[in-house]
Amino acid sequence: MIGNAASAFADGKIGNAEQVCSARRVQALDGRGAGTRLVCASNGRLNFVLSESNALDILQLWHRGTNVGFLSKNGLRADDPDFLRSFPAGMLYTCGLDAIGAVEGHPPHGRFHSIPAEIRELSAGADGVRVVADIRDTALFGQNLVVTRTIECAPLSDEIRLTDRISNRAFTAARYCILYHVNVGWPIVDAGARIVGDFVSSRPRTPWAEHEMARMLEMEDPVPGAEETCYFHETRDGAMSVENARIGKRFTVRSSLRKFVQWKSRASGDYVLGLEPCTSHLDGELTYSTLAPGASETHTLSLTTEDFTTEGTRP
């Protein structure tokens, strides 16, 4: 069993805490993502990549060497020609603050992801990894919203914790919405994997989703050109998981938000499960939260990847 990283450092077993936890700012040099600023980090069990150029969203995540997230065929792109050609998905793609889903006059899922983060703090060592950044959503004669985003994980932990403090620095009230587009990919997402949640209610978004509702909580094999399904959930505890007993991995999203959108795509090559905490559901149900001048609200998100047996305990 691996011991405590802080005590190992104190006992002289390691001389450089970056042997356990590290975080470095880098820049992509080639391909369509050239120029993108990234943070590459590890806590000794989780390896992850944050996109400093994109609101400090989580581009990729690995747990003990196993991929967790879904990276679309677009991959990393520094340009933004249109949503379908640029959407990378990634482990986390934050939607908002102006729109989630399709809203007339706004790009799909809003502009937040396209705003570069301004890093205020980056540290890694015996106490873990911690990154703090400001993302400023502003407009002349318009909003002045600042999201202070903190991403942290303890040494050798299975969990990444994200905290967003949304502050209205304008002199008039401001409205916002937010959706945490968390995307899980192969090998955790595979035929036989199960979606788990404590649901108060679940509703299909489309007629096709209603047709497929009996299989809402099941993952099946990919099918070329399969139509996506989407469901709106209300949860009791702000948590949803996907479990793959065949490989013994469980991924759990926990949030201060109780509403979730579940996005399931069986399309070959676009094979993904989205578990998405949100302030509001989409389409005709979209509502905005309002912040008074000088007011703030905080939302939290936890991403945990665990090894488990069919009895539900860690091996």
C-alpha beads as a LAMMPS data file, in Angstrom:
LAMMPS data file: protein, C-alpha beads

315 atoms
314 bonds

1 atom types
1 bond types

-500.0 500.0 xlo xhi
-500.0 500.0 ylo yhi
-500.0 500.0 zlo zhi

Masses

1 110.0

Atoms # bond

1 1 1 0.000 0.000 0.000
2 1 1 1.254 3.479 -0.844
3 1 1 1.868 5.577 2.258
4 1 1 1.062 9.200 3.029
5 1 1 2.872 11.633 0.723
6 1 1 3.312 14.346 3.367
7 1 1 4.854 11.920 5.861
8 1 1 7.090 10.454 3.145
9 1 1 8.395 13.954 2.479
10 1 1 8.866 14.654 6.208
11 1 1 10.630 11.295 6.739
12 1 1 13.119 12.007 3.994
13 1 1 11.818 9.335 1.620
14 1 1 11.436 11.966 -1.098
15 1 1 13.435 15.163 -1.498
16 1 1 11.240 16.857 -4.079
17 1 1 7.477 16.879 -3.518
18 1 1 6.942 17.057 -7.308
19 1 1 7.915 13.379 -7.281
20 1 1 4.309 12.879 -6.082
21 1 1 2.386 16.006 -7.155
22 1 1 3.240 18.326 -10.023
23 1 1 1.663 21.055 -12.140
24 1 1 3.278 22.860 -15.070
25 1 1 2.040 25.480 -17.521
26 1 1 2.845 24.515 -21.116
27 1 1 1.870 25.599 -24.617
28 1 1 0.826 23.428 -27.570
29 1 1 3.245 23.882 -30.466
30 1 1 1.691 22.122 -33.440
31 1 1 -1.515 21.076 -35.152
32 1 1 -4.855 22.807 -34.865
33 1 1 -4.282 23.464 -31.165
34 1 1 -1.029 25.373 -31.650
35 1 1 -0.756 28.240 -29.203
36 1 1 -3.220 26.840 -26.670
37 1 1 -2.002 27.304 -23.092
38 1 1 -2.386 24.257 -20.866
39 1 1 -1.681 23.089 -17.328
40 1 1 -0.434 19.500 -17.067
41 1 1 -0.843 18.125 -13.551
42 1 1 -0.573 14.921 -11.539
43 1 1 -1.276 13.951 -7.930
44 1 1 0.384 10.537 -8.156
45 1 1 -2.871 8.763 -9.029
46 1 1 -4.697 11.177 -11.326
47 1 1 -3.115 12.800 -14.369
48 1 1 -5.047 15.656 -15.929
49 1 1 -4.773 18.503 -18.405
50 1 1 -6.462 21.877 -17.889
51 1 1 -6.956 24.348 -20.728
52 1 1 -5.866 27.776 -19.534
53 1 1 -6.998 29.150 -22.902
54 1 1 -10.502 27.772 -22.325
55 1 1 -11.799 28.836 -18.911
56 1 1 -9.522 26.325 -17.128
57 1 1 -11.796 23.503 -18.283
58 1 1 -10.500 19.943 -17.875
59 1 1 -9.394 18.668 -21.274
60 1 1 -8.259 15.158 -20.289
61 1 1 -8.173 12.912 -17.217
62 1 1 -6.564 9.551 -16.492
63 1 1 -7.007 7.419 -13.367
64 1 1 -4.099 5.052 -12.708
65 1 1 -3.337 5.147 -16.416
66 1 1 -6.924 4.529 -17.565
67 1 1 -8.592 7.201 -19.676
68 1 1 -11.745 8.655 -18.120
69 1 1 -12.991 11.478 -20.364
70 1 1 -14.163 11.731 -23.951
71 1 1 -12.127 13.689 -26.493
72 1 1 -14.044 14.355 -29.701
73 1 1 -12.509 13.889 -33.122
74 1 1 -12.036 17.678 -33.237
75 1 1 -9.455 17.427 -30.480
76 1 1 -7.680 20.540 -29.295
77 1 1 -8.349 23.560 -31.502
78 1 1 -7.066 27.079 -31.045
79 1 1 -9.565 28.493 -33.540
80 1 1 -13.349 28.419 -33.217
81 1 1 -15.012 28.204 -36.666
82 1 1 -18.311 26.759 -35.422
83 1 1 -19.509 24.570 -32.575
84 1 1 -19.719 21.167 -34.275
85 1 1 -16.294 21.624 -35.886
86 1 1 -14.591 22.883 -32.740
87 1 1 -16.323 21.171 -29.770
88 1 1 -13.578 19.104 -28.092
89 1 1 -15.896 17.740 -25.390
90 1 1 -13.081 16.881 -22.978
91 1 1 -13.534 15.779 -19.387
92 1 1 -15.247 19.089 -18.579
93 1 1 -16.619 21.720 -20.966
94 1 1 -18.343 24.517 -19.044
95 1 1 -21.445 25.964 -20.729
96 1 1 -22.865 29.427 -20.005
97 1 1 -22.972 32.059 -18.670
98 1 1 -25.107 33.611 -21.403
99 1 1 -26.664 30.405 -22.752
100 1 1 -26.838 26.644 -22.383
101 1 1 -28.140 24.553 -25.238
102 1 1 -29.433 26.486 -28.248
103 1 1 -30.492 30.077 -27.515
104 1 1 -31.137 32.576 -30.311
105 1 1 -28.429 35.218 -30.533
106 1 1 -25.820 33.121 -28.738
107 1 1 -23.395 30.387 -29.825
108 1 1 -24.414 26.847 -28.791
109 1 1 -23.765 26.348 -25.070
110 1 1 -22.648 29.956 -24.653
111 1 1 -19.308 31.762 -24.706
112 1 1 -17.800 30.823 -21.338
113 1 1 -15.559 27.994 -22.589
114 1 1 -13.935 30.339 -25.126
115 1 1 -12.784 32.854 -22.473
116 1 1 -9.098 32.501 -21.455
117 1 1 -8.466 32.035 -17.751
118 1 1 -6.196 34.368 -15.798
119 1 1 -4.221 32.168 -13.411
120 1 1 -3.782 33.666 -9.916
121 1 1 -2.240 30.674 -8.177
122 1 1 -0.586 27.418 -9.232
123 1 1 0.977 25.130 -6.664
124 1 1 1.878 21.473 -6.359
125 1 1 3.648 19.604 -3.589
126 1 1 3.137 17.549 -0.476
127 1 1 -0.286 19.132 0.082
128 1 1 -1.542 18.336 -3.423
129 1 1 -2.330 20.324 -6.575
130 1 1 -4.147 23.669 -6.509
131 1 1 -4.927 26.029 -9.399
132 1 1 -6.905 29.260 -9.008
133 1 1 -7.934 31.460 -11.929
134 1 1 -10.335 34.254 -12.841
135 1 1 -12.550 34.002 -15.931
136 1 1 -14.032 37.386 -16.855
137 1 1 -17.293 37.520 -18.815
138 1 1 -17.671 41.209 -19.674
139 1 1 -19.165 43.510 -22.307
140 1 1 -19.241 47.255 -22.917
141 1 1 -22.583 48.521 -21.578
142 1 1 -23.232 44.955 -20.485
143 1 1 -22.298 42.355 -17.898
144 1 1 -19.269 42.293 -15.598
145 1 1 -19.262 38.746 -14.265
146 1 1 -16.093 37.228 -12.810
147 1 1 -15.837 33.520 -12.079
148 1 1 -13.054 32.626 -9.665
149 1 1 -12.382 28.970 -10.384
150 1 1 -10.416 26.749 -8.014
151 1 1 -9.347 23.241 -9.047
152 1 1 -7.577 21.081 -6.473
153 1 1 -6.810 17.510 -5.501
154 1 1 -5.003 15.939 -2.564
155 1 1 -1.945 13.695 -3.021
156 1 1 -2.866 10.185 -4.218
157 1 1 -6.577 11.078 -4.142
158 1 1 -9.158 9.706 -6.592
159 1 1 -11.024 13.037 -6.609
160 1 1 -10.710 16.388 -8.384
161 1 1 -12.648 19.216 -6.718
162 1 1 -13.785 22.338 -8.563
163 1 1 -15.262 25.454 -6.962
164 1 1 -16.720 28.337 -9.002
165 1 1 -17.492 31.617 -7.270
166 1 1 -19.551 33.746 -9.662
167 1 1 -19.464 37.458 -8.778
168 1 1 -21.409 40.330 -10.300
169 1 1 -19.070 43.325 -10.362
170 1 1 -21.450 45.520 -12.329
171 1 1 -23.675 48.276 -10.913
172 1 1 -26.842 46.614 -12.182
173 1 1 -28.297 43.151 -11.720
174 1 1 -26.938 40.391 -13.961
175 1 1 -28.346 37.045 -14.980
176 1 1 -26.484 33.827 -15.711
177 1 1 -26.893 30.110 -16.297
178 1 1 -24.285 27.370 -16.094
179 1 1 -24.038 23.723 -17.121
180 1 1 -21.035 21.516 -16.331
181 1 1 -20.737 19.355 -19.452
182 1 1 -18.883 16.362 -17.931
183 1 1 -18.089 13.788 -20.627
184 1 1 -17.119 10.163 -19.937
185 1 1 -15.574 8.001 -22.655
186 1 1 -14.171 4.538 -23.339
187 1 1 -13.127 2.309 -21.594
188 1 1 -15.400 3.259 -18.687
189 1 1 -18.194 3.906 -21.184
190 1 1 -18.715 0.554 -22.878
191 1 1 -21.435 -2.015 -23.435
192 1 1 -22.691 -3.222 -20.065
193 1 1 -21.814 -0.075 -18.136
194 1 1 -24.613 1.231 -15.910
195 1 1 -25.707 4.750 -15.002
196 1 1 -26.632 5.194 -11.335
197 1 1 -28.432 8.027 -9.563
198 1 1 -30.998 8.798 -6.874
199 1 1 -33.611 10.414 -9.118
200 1 1 -36.669 12.360 -8.052
201 1 1 -37.787 12.531 -11.680
202 1 1 -36.498 11.778 -15.174
203 1 1 -37.881 13.087 -18.470
204 1 1 -36.862 12.589 -22.113
205 1 1 -35.847 15.623 -24.140
206 1 1 -36.942 14.303 -27.549
207 1 1 -39.396 11.740 -28.984
208 1 1 -36.464 9.426 -29.763
209 1 1 -35.225 9.702 -26.179
210 1 1 -38.723 8.794 -24.999
211 1 1 -38.679 5.762 -27.309
212 1 1 -35.349 4.661 -25.773
213 1 1 -36.268 5.426 -22.165
214 1 1 -36.274 1.766 -21.081
215 1 1 -32.524 1.754 -21.847
216 1 1 -31.864 5.201 -20.377
217 1 1 -29.494 3.876 -17.694
218 1 1 -27.667 1.341 -19.864
219 1 1 -24.703 1.699 -22.193
220 1 1 -24.737 -0.426 -25.321
221 1 1 -22.331 -1.021 -28.192
222 1 1 -21.766 1.872 -30.623
223 1 1 -23.789 2.014 -33.840
224 1 1 -22.786 4.033 -36.940
225 1 1 -24.894 7.180 -37.180
226 1 1 -27.007 6.443 -34.072
227 1 1 -29.166 9.348 -32.883
228 1 1 -28.255 10.791 -29.495
229 1 1 -30.596 10.611 -26.505
230 1 1 -30.940 13.247 -23.812
231 1 1 -32.768 13.197 -20.456
232 1 1 -33.531 15.765 -17.771
233 1 1 -33.068 14.504 -14.203
234 1 1 -33.843 15.954 -10.799
235 1 1 -31.618 14.250 -8.193
236 1 1 -31.939 14.089 -4.419
237 1 1 -28.219 14.383 -3.693
238 1 1 -26.618 16.091 -6.705
239 1 1 -24.772 12.935 -7.776
240 1 1 -24.660 10.623 -10.789
241 1 1 -22.298 7.748 -11.541
242 1 1 -21.385 5.376 -14.333
243 1 1 -20.114 1.936 -13.334
244 1 1 -18.289 -0.562 -15.502
245 1 1 -18.074 -3.838 -13.576
246 1 1 -16.079 -5.524 -16.334
247 1 1 -13.078 -3.267 -15.797
248 1 1 -13.885 -2.436 -12.151
249 1 1 -14.134 1.346 -12.565
250 1 1 -16.727 3.771 -11.212
251 1 1 -16.879 7.464 -12.153
252 1 1 -19.018 9.811 -10.041
253 1 1 -20.052 13.435 -10.504
254 1 1 -21.138 15.238 -7.332
255 1 1 -22.367 18.808 -7.394
256 1 1 -24.047 21.463 -5.286
257 1 1 -26.602 21.530 -8.119
258 1 1 -29.459 19.011 -8.142
259 1 1 -30.520 19.270 -11.773
260 1 1 -28.721 17.076 -14.345
261 1 1 -28.805 16.656 -18.085
262 1 1 -27.840 13.164 -19.252
263 1 1 -26.469 12.983 -22.795
264 1 1 -25.884 9.563 -24.342
265 1 1 -24.425 9.126 -27.812
266 1 1 -24.037 5.614 -29.242
267 1 1 -22.750 6.919 -32.576
268 1 1 -19.584 5.128 -33.652
269 1 1 -16.602 7.440 -33.134
270 1 1 -18.769 9.812 -31.074
271 1 1 -19.378 7.311 -28.280
272 1 1 -19.872 9.261 -25.063
273 1 1 -21.914 9.704 -21.915
274 1 1 -22.482 13.202 -20.561
275 1 1 -23.429 13.669 -16.881
276 1 1 -24.132 17.389 -16.621
277 1 1 -25.091 19.272 -13.439
278 1 1 -26.823 22.547 -14.276
279 1 1 -28.663 25.541 -12.880
280 1 1 -31.441 24.944 -15.421
281 1 1 -32.593 22.407 -17.959
282 1 1 -32.549 23.309 -21.660
283 1 1 -34.839 24.441 -24.451
284 1 1 -38.194 25.865 -23.318
285 1 1 -37.299 25.144 -19.682
286 1 1 -34.260 27.423 -19.664
287 1 1 -34.286 29.892 -16.778
288 1 1 -31.614 32.272 -15.511
289 1 1 -30.318 32.983 -12.031
290 1 1 -30.052 36.645 -11.064
291 1 1 -27.207 38.286 -9.139
292 1 1 -27.670 41.687 -7.523
293 1 1 -24.842 44.228 -7.904
294 1 1 -21.890 43.057 -5.805
295 1 1 -23.471 39.659 -5.086
296 1 1 -21.848 36.245 -5.529
297 1 1 -22.927 32.627 -5.748
298 1 1 -20.786 29.512 -5.420
299 1 1 -21.179 26.160 -7.160
300 1 1 -19.081 23.062 -6.511
301 1 1 -18.236 20.021 -8.612
302 1 1 -16.432 16.829 -7.658
303 1 1 -15.138 14.233 -10.140
304 1 1 -14.188 10.904 -8.546
305 1 1 -12.849 7.813 -10.314
306 1 1 -12.595 4.648 -8.238
307 1 1 -11.640 1.002 -8.560
308 1 1 -14.452 -1.229 -7.292
309 1 1 -15.591 -4.841 -7.222
310 1 1 -19.074 -6.114 -8.054
311 1 1 -19.751 -6.012 -4.294
312 1 1 -19.114 -2.252 -4.429
313 1 1 -15.893 -2.227 -2.381
314 1 1 -12.453 -1.200 -3.505
315 1 1 -10.105 -4.113 -4.305

Bonds

1 1 1 2
2 1 2 3
3 1 3 4
4 1 4 5
5 1 5 6
6 1 6 7
7 1 7 8
8 1 8 9
9 1 9 10
10 1 10 11
11 1 11 12
12 1 12 13
13 1 13 14
14 1 14 15
15 1 15 16
16 1 16 17
17 1 17 18
18 1 18 19
19 1 19 20
20 1 20 21
21 1 21 22
22 1 22 23
23 1 23 24
24 1 24 25
25 1 25 26
26 1 26 27
27 1 27 28
28 1 28 29
29 1 29 30
30 1 30 31
31 1 31 32
32 1 32 33
33 1 33 34
34 1 34 35
35 1 35 36
36 1 36 37
37 1 37 38
38 1 38 39
39 1 39 40
40 1 40 41
41 1 41 42
42 1 42 43
43 1 43 44
44 1 44 45
45 1 45 46
46 1 46 47
47 1 47 48
48 1 48 49
49 1 49 50
50 1 50 51
51 1 51 52
52 1 52 53
53 1 53 54
54 1 54 55
55 1 55 56
56 1 56 57
57 1 57 58
58 1 58 59
59 1 59 60
60 1 60 61
61 1 61 62
62 1 62 63
63 1 63 64
64 1 64 65
65 1 65 66
66 1 66 67
67 1 67 68
68 1 68 69
69 1 69 70
70 1 70 71
71 1 71 72
72 1 72 73
73 1 73 74
74 1 74 75
75 1 75 76
76 1 76 77
77 1 77 78
78 1 78 79
79 1 79 80
80 1 80 81
81 1 81 82
82 1 82 83
83 1 83 84
84 1 84 85
85 1 85 86
86 1 86 87
87 1 87 88
88 1 88 89
89 1 89 90
90 1 90 91
91 1 91 92
92 1 92 93
93 1 93 94
94 1 94 95
95 1 95 96
96 1 96 97
97 1 97 98
98 1 98 99
99 1 99 100
100 1 100 101
101 1 101 102
102 1 102 103
103 1 103 104
104 1 104 105
105 1 105 106
106 1 106 107
107 1 107 108
108 1 108 109
109 1 109 110
110 1 110 111
111 1 111 112
112 1 112 113
113 1 113 114
114 1 114 115
115 1 115 116
116 1 116 117
117 1 117 118
118 1 118 119
119 1 119 120
120 1 120 121
121 1 121 122
122 1 122 123
123 1 123 124
124 1 124 125
125 1 125 126
126 1 126 127
127 1 127 128
128 1 128 129
129 1 129 130
130 1 130 131
131 1 131 132
132 1 132 133
133 1 133 134
134 1 134 135
135 1 135 136
136 1 136 137
137 1 137 138
138 1 138 139
139 1 139 140
140 1 140 141
141 1 141 142
142 1 142 143
143 1 143 144
144 1 144 145
145 1 145 146
146 1 146 147
147 1 147 148
148 1 148 149
149 1 149 150
150 1 150 151
151 1 151 152
152 1 152 153
153 1 153 154
154 1 154 155
155 1 155 156
156 1 156 157
157 1 157 158
158 1 158 159
159 1 159 160
160 1 160 161
161 1 161 162
162 1 162 163
163 1 163 164
164 1 164 165
165 1 165 166
166 1 166 167
167 1 167 168
168 1 168 169
169 1 169 170
170 1 170 171
171 1 171 172
172 1 172 173
173 1 173 174
174 1 174 175
175 1 175 176
176 1 176 177
177 1 177 178
178 1 178 179
179 1 179 180
180 1 180 181
181 1 181 182
182 1 182 183
183 1 183 184
184 1 184 185
185 1 185 186
186 1 186 187
187 1 187 188
188 1 188 189
189 1 189 190
190 1 190 191
191 1 191 192
192 1 192 193
193 1 193 194
194 1 194 195
195 1 195 196
196 1 196 197
197 1 197 198
198 1 198 199
199 1 199 200
200 1 200 201
201 1 201 202
202 1 202 203
203 1 203 204
204 1 204 205
205 1 205 206
206 1 206 207
207 1 207 208
208 1 208 209
209 1 209 210
210 1 210 211
211 1 211 212
212 1 212 213
213 1 213 214
214 1 214 215
215 1 215 216
216 1 216 217
217 1 217 218
218 1 218 219
219 1 219 220
220 1 220 221
221 1 221 222
222 1 222 223
223 1 223 224
224 1 224 225
225 1 225 226
226 1 226 227
227 1 227 228
228 1 228 229
229 1 229 230
230 1 230 231
231 1 231 232
232 1 232 233
233 1 233 234
234 1 234 235
235 1 235 236
236 1 236 237
237 1 237 238
238 1 238 239
239 1 239 240
240 1 240 241
241 1 241 242
242 1 242 243
243 1 243 244
244 1 244 245
245 1 245 246
246 1 246 247
247 1 247 248
248 1 248 249
249 1 249 250
250 1 250 251
251 1 251 252
252 1 252 253
253 1 253 254
254 1 254 255
255 1 255 256
256 1 256 257
257 1 257 258
258 1 258 259
259 1 259 260
260 1 260 261
261 1 261 262
262 1 262 263
263 1 263 264
264 1 264 265
265 1 265 266
266 1 266 267
267 1 267 268
268 1 268 269
269 1 269 270
270 1 270 271
271 1 271 272
272 1 272 273
273 1 273 274
274 1 274 275
275 1 275 276
276 1 276 277
277 1 277 278
278 1 278 279
279 1 279 280
280 1 280 281
281 1 281 282
282 1 282 283
283 1 283 284
284 1 284 285
285 1 285 286
286 1 286 287
287 1 287 288
288 1 288 289
289 1 289 290
290 1 290 291
291 1 291 292
292 1 292 293
293 1 293 294
294 1 294 295
295 1 295 296
296 1 296 297
297 1 297 298
298 1 298 299
299 1 299 300
300 1 300 301
301 1 301 302
302 1 302 303
303 1 303 304
304 1 304 305
305 1 305 306
306 1 306 307
307 1 307 308
308 1 308 309
309 1 309 310
310 1 310 311
311 1 311 312
312 1 312 313
313 1 313 314
314 1 314 315
